[in-house]
Amino acid sequence: MPGPDAAPPGVDPTKPAAARVYDYILGGSQNFEVDRLTVEKTRQGLPELEDIAWSNRGFHQRAARWLVAEAGIRQFLDIGSGLPTQRNTHEVVQEVNPDAQVVYVDIDPMVKAHAADLLHGSPHTTFITGDVREPDGILKNVQTRALLDFDQPIGLFMTGLLMLVDDDFDPRGLVTRYLDALVPGSYLALSHPTDDKQSPEVANRFRGVLGKGGNFNLRSRAYIENLFDGLELVPPYSGADPHITFAGLWGAEDPTEADSDGSRWMLAGLARKP
Ligand SMILES: C[S@@+](CC[C@H](N)C(=O)[O-])C[C@H]1O[C@@H](n2cnc3c(N)ncnc32)[C@H](O)[C@@H]1O
């Protein structure tokens, strides 16, 4: 496991970072002592922490597989991708279509350092450092444009990301900016933590433990639904009407079984741009 000496340039190993904290929760090794302590403390107030993270990651993976296998999407823009871990987007989609192209974007320089090892110069996958709040920096990036053809549909991932973007930066407006750059037939896969269905006491406990590391926004179902406004939602599981759903239920073979306490902290949806 890397210690502070292994911090790549631009990475402060004394402050917890979302990418490394999430990596540790998912069982990864690309994190520092400060990240591990943050998780251990958080777990004391939020015992369902792992369940929340895995529900979200599971949605991301099932949505990626659905997009390539069912919708025939062969290009992906994964913003807030996180540290390379098991079953990354390119691994999931290239299993179905080896020519599928993936551009990963994350604000954390640590992600870029580790992505370089993982990607091994793959011609179909690249990683750029970028900030979701600055769409031009991502959409006009030379590497993005080299790999993705914006005249063809693209699968846009914004999973477990926008809770880290405050209202001042207008998350709904940002989603619109990205979707405006994509042709009809493109898709948005998005998940977001919610306090829907939680008592105010429990929601405050969540805010208390996760808010300590900086900005962390829990948002209502209506707010998250609005992020999909104007899009055609895909039914989340067999027999369901099109709607956003708790993350664990999306693509679940047995939605009743998948309806866990952790899953209920995340709402997720996959939708097509008409
Ligand atoms: C909780 S992880 C989610 C990882 C992955 N998308 C998933 O759902 O499994 C959030 C990621 O968003 C990144 N992030 C935070 N703020 C960002 C920003 N403004 N722009 C781009 N990435 C950001 C963090 O560095 C972290 O890797």
The ligand as a Gaussian input file, in Angstrom:
#p B3LYP/6-31G(d) Opt

LIG

0 1
 C      -17.240000       8.863000      -5.299000
 S      -16.091000       8.897000      -6.614000
 C      -17.108000       8.200000      -7.904000
 C      -16.334000       7.301000      -8.835000
 C      -17.147000       6.643000      -9.945000
 N      -17.763000       7.633000     -10.826000
 C      -18.226000       5.757000      -9.403000
 O      -19.379000       6.169000      -9.334000
 O      -17.939000       4.612000      -9.043000
 C      -16.118000      10.639000      -7.054000
 C      -14.982000      11.043000      -7.980000
 O      -15.255000      12.346000      -8.486000
 C      -14.032000      13.064000      -8.547000
 N      -14.334000      14.504000      -8.539000
 C      -14.682000      15.289000      -7.485000
 N      -14.927000      16.549000      -7.890000
 C      -14.715000      16.571000      -9.236000
 C      -14.797000      17.587000     -10.227000
 N      -15.146000      18.838000      -9.910000
 N      -14.529000      17.259000     -11.510000
 C      -14.158000      15.989000     -11.849000
 N      -14.059000      14.983000     -10.942000
 C      -14.338000      15.258000      -9.662000
 C      -13.257000      12.594000      -7.331000
 O      -11.861000      12.837000      -7.456000
 C      -13.622000      11.116000      -7.306000
 O      -12.705000      10.364000      -8.031000

